[in-house]
């Protein structure tokens, strides 16, 4: 009985040691991958800097950040409400005023004002 228990304990210990080696190998592989990506990114940045200059890289980064913000909906390009018409901006204002003050003929008032002699 004791020999069987010792054998089981030794078996578990060997399994644990094997699992530890497996996890260490996975961790080392991931660390190497991260280091390689970081080194490649740094080399790429240095080549870009040599080719177009640091100021151009900053401008490109800013455009990328703005584009990402637009894509995520943090910056609006098109307004929620868009009012268009064939007339002038004054026509829109007159229409709004006529809705706010019904019964007032704003067109007649404007024409009357235009006909007055200039001082």
C-alpha positions in Angstrom: 0.0 0.0 0.0 2.7 2.5 0.9 4.6 1.7 -2.2 1.5 2.4 -4.3 0.9 5.7 -2.6 4.5 6.7 -3.1 4.3 5.8 -6.7 1.2 7.9 -7.2 2.8 10.8 -5.4 5.9 10.5 -7.6 3.7 10.3 -10.7 1.9 13.5 -9.7 5.1 15.3 -9.0 6.5 14.3 -12.5 3.2 15.4 -14.1 3.4 18.8 -12.3 7.1 19.2 -13.4 6.1 18.4 -17.0 3.2 20.9 -16.9 5.5 23.5 -15.5 8.0 23.0 -18.3 5.2 23.2 -20.9 3.8 26.4 -19.5 7.3 27.9 -19.3 7.9 27.0 -23.0 4.6 28.7 -23.9 5.5 31.8 -21.9 8.9 32.0 -23.4 7.5 31.7 -26.9 4.9 34.5 -26.3 7.6 36.7 -24.8 9.8 36.1 -27.9 6.9 36.9 -30.2 6.1 40.2 -28.3 9.8 41.2 -28.4 10.0 40.5 -32.2 6.9 42.6 -32.9 8.2 45.4 -30.8 11.6 45.4 -32.5 10.0 45.3 -36.0 7.7 48.2 -35.1 10.7 50.2 -33.9 12.7 49.5 -37.1 9.6 50.4 -39.2 9.3 53.7 -37.3 13.0 54.5 -37.8 12.7 53.8 -41.5 9.6 56.0 -41.8 11.3 58.8 -39.9 14.3 58.6 -42.2 12.1 58.6 -45.3 9.5 61.4 -44.5 10.7 63.0 -41.3 9.3 63.1 -37.8 6.9 66.0 -38.4 5.2 64.1 -41.2 4.9 61.0 -39.0 3.2 63.1 -36.3 0.7 64.5 -38.8 -0.1 61.0 -40.1 -0.7 59.8 -36.5 -3.0 62.7 -35.9 -5.0 61.9 -39.0 -5.2 58.2 -38.0 -6.4 59.2 -34.5 -9.1 61.4 -36.0 -10.2 58.7 -38.4 -10.5 56.2 -35.6 -12.6 58.6 -33.5 -14.9 59.2 -36.5 -15.2 55.5 -37.1 -16.0 54.9 -33.4 -18.7 57.6 -33.5 -16.8 60.0 -31.2 -16.8 62.7 -33.8 -19.8 63.6 -35.9 -19.4 64.6 -39.5 -23.0 64.7 -40.6 -25.4 66.6 -38.3 -28.4 64.9 -36.7 -30.7 67.4 -38.4 -29.9 68.9 -41.8 -32.2 71.5 -43.3 -31.8 72.5 -46.9 -33.8 74.5 -49.4 -33.6 76.3 -52.7 -33.8 79.8 -51.2 -31.4 81.9 -49.3 -30.5 81.7 -45.6 -32.9 84.6 -45.0 -35.8 82.5 -46.4 -35.2 79.9 -43.7 -35.2 82.6 -41.0 -38.4 84.1 -42.3 -40.0 80.7 -42.3 -39.0 80.1 -38.7 -40.2 83.6 -37.6 -43.6 83.1 -39.4 -44.1 79.9 -37.4 -43.2 81.6 -34.1 -45.3 84.7 -34.8 -48.4 83.6 -36.8 -50.3 86.3 -38.5 -47.3 88.6 -39.1 -46.5 89.2 -42.8 -42.7 89.3 -42.6 -42.2 89.6 -46.4 -44.3 92.8 -46.4 -42.3 94.1 -43.5 -39.0 93.4 -45.3 -40.3 95.0 -48.6 -41.6 98.0 -46.7 -38.2 98.4 -44.9 -36.4 98.1 -48.2 -38.5 100.9 -49.8 -37.8 103.4 -47.0 -35.3 106.1 -48.0 -31.8 105.5 -46.7 -30.6 108.0 -44.1 
